[in-house]
């Protein structure tokens, strides 16, 4: 809660949060009231990790690239866990240098505000419909 994960655009590498579960392991990322900004390798990479990200701003990240070649700016979901949450709630994705939200599979998202990111703002494969304009029910508070 309340953390800022800030990178340095001068380094050209570095993912803000790299949450990739190893085979047979369980990994859960809970975030609330956080900021992930300025990470040139992308904001958050989720690979097989469960996640519950709430009231969080992901901005000014990327472009990063996965080992499979997918480009992302804000958040990239590579795969889902066998169990656990896979949701975004009141998240702002802004000014990332590639798609704000990119997914290999569909996730749950409510109140996700996406603006100023590389196109598309949110890839169709995520199954998340962005909200607008920013309000108490749209984007991080």
N, CA, C and O atoms as a GROMACS GRO file, in nm:
protein
  564
    1UNK      N    1   0.084  -0.119   0.000
    1UNK     CA    2   0.000   0.000   0.000
    1UNK      C    3   0.088   0.123   0.000
    1UNK      O    4   0.188   0.132   0.071
    2UNK      N    5   0.045   0.220  -0.084
    2UNK     CA    6   0.108   0.350  -0.081
    2UNK      C    7   0.251   0.355  -0.133
    2UNK      O    8   0.323   0.450  -0.102
    3UNK      N    9   0.294   0.257  -0.210
    3UNK     CA   10   0.431   0.256  -0.262
    3UNK      C   11   0.440   0.328  -0.396
    3UNK      O   12   0.343   0.333  -0.472
    4UNK      N   13   0.558   0.383  -0.425
    4UNK     CA   14   0.589   0.434  -0.558
    4UNK      C   15   0.706   0.353  -0.611
    4UNK      O   16   0.811   0.342  -0.546
    5UNK      N   17   0.687   0.296  -0.730
    5UNK     CA   18   0.793   0.222  -0.798
    5UNK      C   19   0.832   0.309  -0.916
    5UNK      O   20   0.762   0.312  -1.017
    6UNK      N   21   0.946   0.380  -0.904
    6UNK     CA   22   0.988   0.475  -1.005
    6UNK      C   23   1.120   0.432  -1.065
    6UNK      O   24   1.218   0.406  -0.994
    7UNK      N   25   1.122   0.426  -1.198
    7UNK     CA   26   1.243   0.390  -1.268
    7UNK      C   27   1.316   0.514  -1.316
    7UNK      O   28   1.279   0.626  -1.283
    8UNK      N   29   1.419   0.489  -1.395
    8UNK     CA   30   1.497   0.597  -1.453
    8UNK      C   31   1.496   0.581  -1.604
    8UNK      O   32   1.546   0.482  -1.657
    9UNK      N   33   1.439   0.678  -1.674
    9UNK     CA   34   1.433   0.670  -1.820
    9UNK      C   35   1.572   0.676  -1.882
    9UNK      O   36   1.587   0.645  -2.000
   10UNK      N   37   1.672   0.713  -1.806
   10UNK     CA   38   1.809   0.720  -1.857
   10UNK      C   39   1.872   0.581  -1.875
   10UNK      O   40   1.969   0.567  -1.949
   11UNK      N   41   1.818   0.479  -1.808
   11UNK     CA   42   1.881   0.347  -1.811
   11UNK      C   43   1.840   0.260  -1.929
   11UNK      O   44   1.913   0.167  -1.963
   12UNK      N   45   1.726   0.287  -1.993
   12UNK     CA   46   1.677   0.213  -2.109
   12UNK      C   47   1.630   0.071  -2.080
   12UNK      O   48   1.584   0.004  -2.172
   13UNK      N   49   1.639   0.024  -1.958
   13UNK     CA   50   1.592  -0.110  -1.924
   13UNK      C   51   1.522  -0.105  -1.790
   13UNK      O   52   1.522  -0.002  -1.722
   14UNK      N   53   1.464  -0.214  -1.753
   14UNK     CA   54   1.406  -0.224  -1.620
   14UNK      C   55   1.256  -0.219  -1.618
   14UNK      O   56   1.195  -0.117  -1.653
   15UNK      N   57   1.195  -0.330  -1.578
   15UNK     CA   58   1.050  -0.338  -1.557
   15UNK      C   59   1.025  -0.293  -1.414
   15UNK      O   60   1.099  -0.331  -1.323
   16UNK      N   61   0.921  -0.214  -1.392
   16UNK     CA   62   0.888  -0.168  -1.258
   16UNK      C   63   0.863  -0.283  -1.163
   16UNK      O   64   0.928  -0.294  -1.059
   17UNK      N   65   0.767  -0.371  -1.198
   17UNK     CA   66   0.734  -0.488  -1.118
   17UNK      C   67   0.727  -0.607  -1.212
   17UNK      O   68   0.647  -0.608  -1.306
   18UNK      N   69   0.810  -0.706  -1.187
   18UNK     CA   70   0.815  -0.826  -1.270
   18UNK      C   71   0.765  -0.942  -1.185
   18UNK      O   72   0.842  -1.002  -1.109
   19UNK      N   73   0.636  -0.974  -1.198
   19UNK     CA   74   0.574  -1.079  -1.117
   19UNK      C   75   0.542  -1.199  -1.207
   19UNK      O   76   0.433  -1.210  -1.263
   20UNK      N   77   0.640  -1.287  -1.218
   20UNK     CA   78   0.623  -1.407  -1.299
   20UNK      C   79   0.642  -1.529  -1.211
   20UNK      O   80   0.750  -1.550  -1.154
   21UNK      N   81   0.537  -1.609  -1.200
   21UNK     CA   82   0.542  -1.728  -1.114
   21UNK      C   83   0.621  -1.839  -1.184
   21UNK      O   84   0.603  -1.863  -1.303
   22UNK      N   85   0.706  -1.905  -1.110
   22UNK     CA   86   0.777  -2.020  -1.165
   22UNK      C   87   0.684  -2.140  -1.166
   22UNK      O   88   0.583  -2.141  -1.094
   23UNK      N   89   0.715  -2.239  -1.245
   23UNK     CA   90   0.630  -2.357  -1.258
   23UNK      C   91   0.604  -2.420  -1.122
   23UNK      O   92   0.698  -2.449  -1.047
   24UNK      N   93   0.477  -2.441  -1.091
   24UNK     CA   94   0.438  -2.504  -0.966
   24UNK      C   95   0.433  -2.410  -0.846
   24UNK      O   96   0.393  -2.452  -0.738
   25UNK      N   97   0.472  -2.284  -0.864
   25UNK     CA   98   0.472  -2.189  -0.753
   25UNK      C   99   0.349  -2.098  -0.761
   25UNK      O  100   0.295  -2.073  -0.869
   26UNK      N  101   0.306  -2.049  -0.647
   26UNK     CA  102   0.196  -1.954  -0.640
   26UNK      C  103   0.252  -1.816  -0.605
   26UNK      O  104   0.330  -1.802  -0.511
   27UNK      N  105   0.211  -1.717  -0.681
   27UNK     CA  106   0.256  -1.580  -0.658
   27UNK      C  107   0.134  -1.489  -0.667
   27UNK      O  108   0.057  -1.497  -0.762
   28UNK      N  109   0.116  -1.403  -0.567
   28UNK     CA  110   0.003  -1.311  -0.565
   28UNK      C  111   0.055  -1.170  -0.543
   28UNK      O  112   0.130  -1.144  -0.449
   29UNK      N  113   0.013  -1.078  -0.631
   29UNK     CA  114   0.050  -0.937  -0.618
   29UNK      C  115  -0.074  -0.859  -0.576
   29UNK      O  116  -0.172  -0.851  -0.650
   30UNK      N  117  -0.068  -0.801  -0.455
   30UNK     CA  118  -0.174  -0.712  -0.406
   30UNK      C  119  -0.117  -0.571  -0.405
   30UNK      O  120  -0.012  -0.547  -0.345
   31UNK      N  121  -0.185  -0.478  -0.470
   31UNK     CA  122  -0.141  -0.338  -0.470
   31UNK      C  123  -0.261  -0.250  -0.442
   31UNK      O  124  -0.369  -0.272  -0.496
   32UNK      N  125  -0.242  -0.149  -0.358
   32UNK     CA  126  -0.348  -0.053  -0.332
   32UNK      C  127  -0.285   0.084  -0.305
   32UNK      O  128  -0.195   0.098  -0.223
   33UNK      N  129  -0.334   0.185  -0.378
   33UNK     CA  130  -0.287   0.321  -0.358
   33UNK      C  131  -0.143   0.341  -0.400
   33UNK      O  132  -0.072   0.421  -0.338
   34UNK      N  133  -0.099   0.271  -0.503
   34UNK     CA  134   0.041   0.277  -0.546
   34UNK      C  135   0.056   0.355  -0.675
   34UNK      O  136  -0.042   0.386  -0.743
   35UNK      N  137   0.181   0.388  -0.708
   35UNK     CA  138   0.217   0.452  -0.834
   35UNK      C  139   0.334   0.376  -0.894
   35UNK      O  140   0.432   0.347  -0.825
   36UNK      N  141   0.324   0.343  -1.023
   36UNK     CA  142   0.433   0.279  -1.096
   36UNK      C  143   0.463   0.372  -1.214
   36UNK      O  144   0.380   0.386  -1.304
   37UNK      N  145   0.580   0.434  -1.214
   37UNK     CA  146   0.608   0.538  -1.312
   37UNK      C  147   0.754   0.540  -1.358
   37UNK      O  148   0.845   0.507  -1.282
   38UNK      N  149   0.773   0.578  -1.484
   38UNK     CA  150   0.906   0.601  -1.536
   38UNK      C  151   0.994   0.479  -1.552
   38UNK      O  152   1.116   0.490  -1.545
   39UNK      N  153   0.935   0.363  -1.574
   39UNK     CA  154   1.012   0.239  -1.590
   39UNK      C  155   1.024   0.207  -1.739
   39UNK      O  156   0.925   0.169  -1.801
   40UNK      N  157   1.143   0.222  -1.798
   40UNK     CA  158   1.158   0.207  -1.942
   40UNK      C  159   1.131   0.067  -1.995
   40UNK      O  160   1.104   0.051  -2.114
   41UNK      N  161   1.138  -0.035  -1.910
   41UNK     CA  162   1.110  -0.172  -1.953
   41UNK      C  163   0.964  -0.209  -1.939
   41UNK      O  164   0.928  -0.325  -1.960
   42UNK      N  165   0.876  -0.113  -1.902
   42UNK     CA  166   0.734  -0.139  -1.881
   42UNK      C  167   0.700  -0.129  -1.734
   42UNK      O  168   0.787  -0.141  -1.648
   43UNK      N  169   0.572  -0.106  -1.705
   43UNK     CA  170   0.529  -0.087  -1.567
   43UNK      C  171   0.520  -0.215  -1.486
   43UNK      O  172   0.594  -0.232  -1.389
   44UNK      N  173   0.428  -0.306  -1.525
   44UNK     CA  174   0.406  -0.430  -1.450
   44UNK      C  175   0.393  -0.545  -1.549
   44UNK      O  176   0.313  -0.538  -1.643
   45UNK      N  177   0.471  -0.650  -1.529
   45UNK     CA  178   0.463  -0.772  -1.610
   45UNK      C  179   0.411  -0.883  -1.520
   45UNK      O  180   0.474  -0.917  -1.420
   46UNK      N  181   0.297  -0.940  -1.557
   46UNK     CA  182   0.233  -1.047  -1.479
   46UNK      C  183   0.233  -1.175  -1.562
   46UNK      O  184   0.170  -1.181  -1.667
   47UNK      N  185   0.302  -1.275  -1.515
   47UNK     CA  186   0.308  -1.403  -1.584
   47UNK      C  187   0.272  -1.516  -1.491
   47UNK      O  188   0.357  -1.564  -1.416
   48UNK      N  189   0.147  -1.560  -1.495
   48UNK     CA  190   0.103  -1.669  -1.409
   48UNK      C  191   0.083  -1.629  -1.264
   48UNK      O  192   0.060  -1.715  -1.179
   49UNK      N  193   0.093  -1.501  -1.236
   49UNK     CA  194   0.074  -1.451  -1.099
   49UNK      C  195  -0.070  -1.405  -1.080
   49UNK      O  196  -0.128  -1.344  -1.170
   50UNK      N  197  -0.126  -1.433  -0.965
   50UNK     CA  198  -0.256  -1.376  -0.930
   50UNK      C  199  -0.233  -1.230  -0.895
   50UNK      O  200  -0.126  -1.193  -0.847
   51UNK      N  201  -0.334  -1.146  -0.920
   51UNK     CA  202  -0.317  -1.004  -0.891
   51UNK      C  203  -0.448  -0.938  -0.856
   51UNK      O  204  -0.554  -0.971  -0.909
   52UNK      N  205  -0.438  -0.844  -0.764
   52UNK     CA  206  -0.549  -0.760  -0.719
   52UNK      C  207  -0.490  -0.620  -0.708
   52UNK      O  208  -0.429  -0.585  -0.606
   53UNK      N  209  -0.509  -0.540  -0.813
   53UNK     CA  210  -0.450  -0.406  -0.818
   53UNK      C  211  -0.564  -0.305  -0.808
   53UNK      O  212  -0.654  -0.302  -0.892
   54UNK      N  213  -0.559  -0.222  -0.703
   54UNK     CA  214  -0.668  -0.127  -0.675
   54UNK      C  215  -0.614   0.014  -0.654
   54UNK      O  216  -0.506   0.034  -0.598
   55UNK      N  217  -0.693   0.111  -0.700
   55UNK     CA  218  -0.666   0.252  -0.674
   55UNK      C  219  -0.518   0.287  -0.698
   55UNK      O  220  -0.451   0.346  -0.613
   56UNK      N  221  -0.469   0.248  -0.815
   56UNK     CA  222  -0.327   0.260  -0.848
   56UNK      C  223  -0.309   0.330  -0.982
   56UNK      O  224  -0.390   0.313  -1.073
   57UNK      N  225  -0.202   0.409  -0.994
   57UNK     CA  226  -0.169   0.481  -1.117
   57UNK      C  227  -0.045   0.418  -1.180
   57UNK      O  228   0.057   0.399  -1.114
   58UNK      N  229  -0.057   0.385  -1.309
   58UNK     CA  230   0.054   0.330  -1.386
   58UNK      C  231   0.079   0.432  -1.498
   58UNK      O  232  -0.003   0.443  -1.590
   59UNK      N  233   0.190   0.505  -1.494
   59UNK     CA  234   0.209   0.614  -1.590
   59UNK      C  235   0.354   0.628  -1.636
   59UNK      O  236   0.448   0.601  -1.561
   60UNK      N  237   0.369   0.671  -1.762
   60UNK     CA  238   0.501   0.705  -1.815
   60UNK      C  239   0.599   0.590  -1.823
   60UNK      O  240   0.719   0.611  -1.808
   61UNK      N  241   0.551   0.469  -1.847
   61UNK     CA  242   0.637   0.351  -1.855
   61UNK      C  243   0.653   0.303  -1.998
   61UNK      O  244   0.573   0.337  -2.085
   62UNK      N  245   0.757   0.224  -2.022
   62UNK     CA  246   0.774   0.156  -2.149
   62UNK      C  247   0.849   0.237  -2.253
   62UNK      O  248   0.898   0.346  -2.225
   63UNK      N  249   0.855   0.183  -2.372
   63UNK     CA  250   0.797   0.054  -2.409
   63UNK      C  251   0.886  -0.062  -2.366
   63UNK      O  252   1.007  -0.060  -2.384
   64UNK      N  253   0.820  -0.163  -2.309
   64UNK     CA  254   0.890  -0.285  -2.271
   64UNK      C  255   0.852  -0.394  -2.369
   64UNK      O  256   0.758  -0.380  -2.447
   65UNK      N  257   0.926  -0.505  -2.364
   65UNK     CA  258   0.896  -0.617  -2.452
   65UNK      C  259   0.915  -0.747  -2.376
   65UNK      O  260   1.014  -0.764  -2.305
   66UNK      N  261   0.819  -0.838  -2.391
   66UNK     CA  262   0.828  -0.968  -2.326
   66UNK      C  263   0.922  -1.058  -2.404
   66UNK      O  264   0.961  -1.025  -2.516
   67UNK      N  265   0.959  -1.171  -2.344
   67UNK     CA  266   1.046  -1.265  -2.415
   67UNK      C  267   0.977  -1.319  -2.539
   67UNK      O  268   1.043  -1.362  -2.634
   68UNK      N  269   0.843  -1.318  -2.540
   68UNK     CA  270   0.767  -1.363  -2.657
   68UNK      C  271   0.752  -1.256  -2.763
   68UNK      O  272   0.696  -1.283  -2.870
   69UNK      N  273   0.800  -1.135  -2.736
   69UNK     CA  274   0.796  -1.029  -2.836
   69UNK      C  275   0.681  -0.931  -2.824
   69UNK      O  276   0.670  -0.840  -2.907
   70UNK      N  277   0.594  -0.946  -2.724
   70UNK     CA  278   0.483  -0.852  -2.706
   70UNK      C  279   0.534  -0.722  -2.646
   70UNK      O  280   0.609  -0.723  -2.548
   71UNK      N  281   0.493  -0.609  -2.704
   71UNK     CA  282   0.531  -0.478  -2.654
   71UNK      C  283   0.423  -0.428  -2.559
   71UNK      O  284   0.304  -0.442  -2.586
   72UNK      N  285   0.466  -0.368  -2.447
   72UNK     CA  286   0.369  -0.314  -2.351
   72UNK      C  287   0.427  -0.190  -2.285
   72UNK      O  288   0.548  -0.169  -2.282
   73UNK      N  289   0.337  -0.109  -2.231
   73UNK     CA  290   0.378   0.011  -2.160
   73UNK      C  291   0.343   0.003  -2.013
   73UNK      O  292   0.431   0.002  -1.927
   74UNK      N  293   0.212  -0.003  -1.984
   74UNK     CA  294   0.165  -0.002  -1.845
   74UNK      C  295   0.167  -0.138  -1.779
   74UNK      O  296   0.252  -0.165  -1.694
   75UNK      N  297   0.073  -0.224  -1.817
   75UNK     CA  298   0.060  -0.358  -1.759
   75UNK      C  299   0.051  -0.461  -1.872
   75UNK      O  300  -0.019  -0.439  -1.971
   76UNK      N  301   0.122  -0.571  -1.856
   76UNK     CA  302   0.114  -0.684  -1.949
   76UNK      C  303   0.078  -0.807  -1.870
   76UNK      O  304   0.146  -0.841  -1.773
   77UNK      N  305  -0.030  -0.877  -1.912
   77UNK     CA  306  -0.070  -1.002  -1.850
   77UNK      C  307  -0.035  -1.114  -1.949
   77UNK      O  308  -0.096  -1.125  -2.056
   78UNK      N  309   0.064  -1.195  -1.913
   78UNK     CA  310   0.112  -1.303  -2.000
   78UNK      C  311   0.034  -1.432  -1.981
   78UNK      O  312   0.022  -1.510  -2.075
   79UNK      N  313  -0.017  -1.455  -1.863
   79UNK     CA  314  -0.091  -1.578  -1.835
   79UNK      C  315  -0.156  -1.567  -1.700
   79UNK      O  316  -0.116  -1.487  -1.615
   80UNK      N  317  -0.258  -1.650  -1.679
   80UNK     CA  318  -0.332  -1.647  -1.553
   80UNK      C  319  -0.285  -1.757  -1.459
   80UNK      O  320  -0.232  -1.859  -1.503
   81UNK      N  321  -0.304  -1.736  -1.329
   81UNK     CA  322  -0.268  -1.839  -1.232
   81UNK      C  323  -0.373  -1.949  -1.229
   81UNK      O  324  -0.483  -1.931  -1.281
   82UNK      N  325  -0.340  -2.062  -1.169
   82UNK     CA  326  -0.436  -2.171  -1.153
   82UNK      C  327  -0.549  -2.127  -1.058
   82UNK      O  328  -0.663  -2.173  -1.073
   83UNK      N  329  -0.519  -2.040  -0.963
   83UNK     CA  330  -0.619  -1.992  -0.867
   83UNK      C  331  -0.579  -1.852  -0.821
   83UNK      O  332  -0.463  -1.812  -0.832
   84UNK      N  333  -0.678  -1.780  -0.769
   84UNK     CA  334  -0.651  -1.647  -0.715
   84UNK      C  335  -0.712  -1.537  -0.801
   84UNK      O  336  -0.762  -1.563  -0.910
   85UNK      N  337  -0.707  -1.414  -0.750
   85UNK     CA  338  -0.769  -1.302  -0.820
   85UNK      C  339  -0.692  -1.263  -0.946
   85UNK      O  340  -0.570  -1.282  -0.955
   86UNK      N  341  -0.764  -1.207  -1.040
   86UNK     CA  342  -0.703  -1.152  -1.163
   86UNK      C  343  -0.780  -1.026  -1.197
   86UNK      O  344  -0.849  -1.020  -1.299
   87UNK      N  345  -0.768  -0.923  -1.112
   87UNK     CA  346  -0.853  -0.807  -1.131
   87UNK      C  347  -0.784  -0.673  -1.110
   87UNK      O  348  -0.689  -0.660  -1.032
   88UNK      N  349  -0.836  -0.575  -1.184
   88UNK     CA  350  -0.798  -0.436  -1.170
   88UNK      C  351  -0.921  -0.359  -1.126
   88UNK      O  352  -1.029  -0.378  -1.181
   89UNK      N  353  -0.907  -0.273  -1.027
   89UNK     CA  354  -1.019  -0.194  -0.976
   89UNK      C  355  -0.972  -0.051  -0.955
   89UNK      O  356  -0.877  -0.028  -0.879
   90UNK      N  357  -1.036   0.045  -1.020
   90UNK     CA  358  -1.003   0.186  -1.009
   90UNK      C  359  -0.854   0.210  -1.038
   90UNK      O  360  -0.779   0.261  -0.954
   91UNK      N  361  -0.814   0.172  -1.157
   91UNK     CA  362  -0.675   0.185  -1.201
   91UNK      C  363  -0.668   0.290  -1.312
   91UNK      O  364  -0.752   0.294  -1.401
   92UNK      N  365  -0.565   0.376  -1.305
   92UNK     CA  366  -0.540   0.475  -1.411
   92UNK      C  367  -0.414   0.434  -1.486
   92UNK      O  368  -0.308   0.415  -1.426
   93UNK      N  369  -0.428   0.421  -1.618
   93UNK     CA  370  -0.317   0.390  -1.708
   93UNK      C  371  -0.301   0.511  -1.798
   93UNK      O  372  -0.387   0.537  -1.883
   94UNK      N  373  -0.190   0.586  -1.781
   94UNK     CA  374  -0.177   0.708  -1.860
   94UNK      C  375  -0.035   0.732  -1.906
   94UNK      O  376   0.062   0.707  -1.836
   95UNK      N  377  -0.027   0.783  -2.029
   95UNK     CA  378   0.100   0.827  -2.088
   95UNK      C  379   0.208   0.721  -2.090
   95UNK      O  380   0.326   0.752  -2.077
   96UNK      N  381   0.170   0.595  -2.106
   96UNK     CA  382   0.267   0.488  -2.123
   96UNK      C  383   0.303   0.479  -2.270
   96UNK      O  384   0.219   0.506  -2.356
   97UNK      N  385   0.428   0.443  -2.301
   97UNK     CA  386   0.479   0.450  -2.437
   97UNK      C  387   0.453   0.324  -2.520
   97UNK      O  388   0.534   0.287  -2.605
   98UNK      N  389   0.344   0.261  -2.494
   98UNK     CA  390   0.293   0.144  -2.566
   98UNK      C  391   0.154   0.123  -2.507
   98UNK      O  392   0.112   0.204  -2.424
   99UNK      N  393   0.079   0.019  -2.545
   99UNK     CA  394  -0.053   0.002  -2.486
   99UNK      C  395  -0.050   0.012  -2.333
   99UNK      O  396   0.042  -0.038  -2.269
  100UNK      N  397  -0.151   0.077  -2.277
  100UNK     CA  398  -0.160   0.089  -2.132
  100UNK      C  399  -0.182  -0.045  -2.066
  100UNK      O  400  -0.126  -0.073  -1.960
  101UNK      N  401  -0.267  -0.128  -2.128
  101UNK     CA  402  -0.297  -0.262  -2.078
  101UNK      C  403  -0.296  -0.358  -2.195
  101UNK      O  404  -0.370  -0.340  -2.292
  102UNK      N  405  -0.213  -0.459  -2.186
  102UNK     CA  406  -0.198  -0.559  -2.290
  102UNK      C  407  -0.210  -0.696  -2.225
  102UNK      O  408  -0.147  -0.722  -2.123
  103UNK      N  409  -0.291  -0.785  -2.285
  103UNK     CA  410  -0.314  -0.916  -2.224
  103UNK      C  411  -0.309  -1.028  -2.327
  103UNK      O  412  -0.350  -1.011  -2.442
  104UNK      N  413  -0.259  -1.141  -2.283
  104UNK     CA  414  -0.264  -1.262  -2.363
  104UNK      C  415  -0.399  -1.329  -2.343
  104UNK      O  416  -0.447  -1.400  -2.431
  105UNK      N  417  -0.461  -1.307  -2.226
  105UNK     CA  418  -0.589  -1.368  -2.189
  105UNK      C  419  -0.677  -1.263  -2.122
  105UNK      O  420  -0.629  -1.158  -2.080
  106UNK      N  421  -0.805  -1.292  -2.112
  106UNK     CA  422  -0.903  -1.200  -2.055
  106UNK      C  423  -0.891  -1.193  -1.902
  106UNK      O  424  -0.868  -1.295  -1.836
  107UNK      N  425  -0.907  -1.071  -1.848
  107UNK     CA  426  -0.903  -1.049  -1.703
  107UNK      C  427  -1.027  -0.971  -1.661
  107UNK      O  428  -1.112  -0.939  -1.744
  108UNK      N  429  -1.038  -0.941  -1.532
  108UNK     CA  430  -1.148  -0.860  -1.481
  108UNK      C  431  -1.099  -0.718  -1.456
  108UNK      O  432  -0.991  -0.698  -1.400
  109UNK      N  433  -1.178  -0.621  -1.499
  109UNK     CA  434  -1.141  -0.482  -1.477
  109UNK      C  435  -1.263  -0.396  -1.455
  109UNK      O  436  -1.360  -0.405  -1.531
  110UNK      N  437  -1.260  -0.313  -1.353
  110UNK     CA  438  -1.371  -0.224  -1.321
  110UNK      C  439  -1.314  -0.086  -1.289
  110UNK      O  440  -1.227  -0.074  -1.203
  111UNK      N  441  -1.364   0.017  -1.357
  111UNK     CA  442  -1.317   0.152  -1.330
  111UNK      C  443  -1.176   0.176  -1.381
  111UNK      O  444  -1.100   0.249  -1.318
  112UNK      N  445  -1.141   0.117  -1.496
  112UNK     CA  446  -1.006   0.133  -1.552
  112UNK      C  447  -1.007   0.249  -1.652
  112UNK      O  448  -1.075   0.245  -1.755
  113UNK      N  449  -0.932   0.352  -1.619
  113UNK     CA  450  -0.919   0.472  -1.702
  113UNK      C  451  -0.789   0.463  -1.780
  113UNK      O  452  -0.682   0.443  -1.722
  114UNK      N  453  -0.798   0.476  -1.914
  114UNK     CA  454  -0.680   0.467  -1.999
  114UNK      C  455  -0.676   0.587  -2.092
  114UNK      O  456  -0.770   0.610  -2.169
  115UNK      N  457  -0.566   0.666  -2.085
  115UNK     CA  458  -0.555   0.782  -2.173
  115UNK      C  459  -0.408   0.815  -2.200
  115UNK      O  460  -0.322   0.798  -2.114
  116UNK      N  461  -0.383   0.862  -2.322
  116UNK     CA  462  -0.250   0.906  -2.358
  116UNK      C  463  -0.147   0.796  -2.377
  116UNK      O  464  -0.028   0.826  -2.392
  117UNK      N  465  -0.190   0.670  -2.377
  117UNK     CA  466  -0.099   0.557  -2.396
  117UNK      C  467  -0.079   0.534  -2.545
  117UNK      O  468  -0.149   0.593  -2.627
  118UNK      N  469   0.017   0.447  -2.579
  118UNK     CA  470   0.029   0.403  -2.718
  118UNK      C  471  -0.097   0.327  -2.755
  118UNK      O  472  -0.165   0.272  -2.668
  119UNK      N  473  -0.128   0.322  -2.882
  119UNK     CA  474  -0.251   0.256  -2.926
  119UNK      C  475  -0.228   0.108  -2.950
  119UNK      O  476  -0.121   0.069  -2.997
  120UNK      N  477  -0.326   0.025  -2.919
  120UNK     CA  478  -0.451   0.062  -2.854
  120UNK      C  479  -0.429   0.093  -2.705
  120UNK      O  480  -0.332   0.047  -2.645
  121UNK      N  481  -0.517   0.170  -2.648
  121UNK     CA  482  -0.508   0.202  -2.505
  121UNK      C  483  -0.512   0.074  -2.422
  121UNK      O  484  -0.431   0.054  -2.331
  122UNK      N  485  -0.608  -0.014  -2.456
  122UNK     CA  486  -0.624  -0.145  -2.393
  122UNK      C  487  -0.649  -0.245  -2.505
  122UNK      O  488  -0.739  -0.224  -2.587
  123UNK      N  489  -0.571  -0.353  -2.511
  123UNK     CA  490  -0.592  -0.451  -2.618
  123UNK      C  491  -0.723  -0.526  -2.596
  123UNK      O  492  -0.763  -0.551  -2.482
  124UNK      N  493  -0.788  -0.562  -2.706
  124UNK     CA  494  -0.917  -0.632  -2.701
  124UNK      C  495  -0.909  -0.763  -2.624
  124UNK      O  496  -1.006  -0.801  -2.558
  125UNK      N  497  -0.796  -0.831  -2.630
  125UNK     CA  498  -0.782  -0.960  -2.564
  125UNK      C  499  -0.794  -0.952  -2.412
  125UNK      O  500  -0.815  -1.054  -2.346
  126UNK      N  501  -0.783  -0.832  -2.354
  126UNK     CA  502  -0.797  -0.815  -2.209
  126UNK      C  503  -0.941  -0.831  -2.162
  126UNK      O  504  -0.965  -0.871  -2.048
  127UNK      N  505  -1.036  -0.798  -2.250
  127UNK     CA  506  -1.177  -0.806  -2.210
  127UNK      C  507  -1.218  -0.696  -2.114
  127UNK      O  508  -1.320  -0.707  -2.047
  128UNK      N  509  -1.139  -0.589  -2.106
  128UNK     CA  510  -1.166  -0.477  -2.015
  128UNK      C  511  -1.211  -0.358  -2.097
  128UNK      O  512  -1.144  -0.318  -2.192
  129UNK      N  513  -1.325  -0.300  -2.060
  129UNK     CA  514  -1.375  -0.180  -2.127
  129UNK      C  515  -1.336  -0.060  -2.043
  129UNK      O  516  -1.374  -0.051  -1.927
  130UNK      N  517  -1.259   0.034  -2.102
  130UNK     CA  518  -1.217   0.150  -2.023
  130UNK      C  519  -1.333   0.243  -1.990
  130UNK      O  520  -1.431   0.248  -2.064
  131UNK      N  521  -1.320   0.314  -1.882
  131UNK     CA  522  -1.420   0.414  -1.842
  131UNK      C  523  -1.368   0.553  -1.873
  131UNK      O  524  -1.249   0.572  -1.900
  132UNK      N  525  -1.458   0.650  -1.868
  132UNK     CA  526  -1.420   0.790  -1.892
  132UNK      C  527  -1.541   0.876  -1.858
  132UNK      O  528  -1.654   0.832  -1.879
  133UNK      N  529  -1.522   0.993  -1.807
  133UNK     CA  530  -1.400   1.059  -1.760
  133UNK      C  531  -1.365   1.015  -1.618
  133UNK      O  532  -1.438   0.940  -1.554
  134UNK      N  533  -1.251   1.064  -1.569
  134UNK     CA  534  -1.209   1.032  -1.432
  134UNK      C  535  -1.315   1.077  -1.334
  134UNK      O  536  -1.369   1.187  -1.345
  135UNK      N  537  -1.344   0.990  -1.237
  135UNK     CA  538  -1.444   1.020  -1.135
  135UNK      C  539  -1.423   0.926  -1.016
  135UNK      O  540  -1.325   0.851  -1.015
  136UNK      N  541  -1.511   0.928  -0.919
  136UNK     CA  542  -1.497   0.840  -0.805
  136UNK      C  543  -1.515   0.693  -0.845
  136UNK      O  544  -1.475   0.603  -0.770
  137UNK      N  545  -1.574   0.667  -0.962
  137UNK     CA  546  -1.591   0.529  -1.008
  137UNK      C  547  -1.509   0.498  -1.133
  137UNK      O  548  -1.527   0.394  -1.195
  138UNK      N  549  -1.418   0.591  -1.169
  138UNK     CA  550  -1.336   0.572  -1.289
  138UNK      C  551  -1.195   0.624  -1.265
  138UNK      O  552  -1.173   0.744  -1.250
  139UNK      N  553  -1.100   0.531  -1.262
  139UNK     CA  554  -0.960   0.566  -1.239
  139UNK      C  555  -0.926   0.573  -1.092
  139UNK      O  556  -1.013   0.570  -1.005
  140UNK      N  557  -0.795   0.582  -1.067
  140UNK     CA  558  -0.746   0.588  -0.929
  140UNK      C  559  -0.792   0.718  -0.863
  140UNK      O  560  -0.801   0.822  -0.928
  141UNK      N  561  -0.819   0.711  -0.734
  141UNK     CA  562  -0.864   0.828  -0.659
  141UNK      C  563  -0.750   0.898  -0.592
  141UNK      O  564  -0.770   0.999  -0.525
   0.00000   0.00000   0.00000
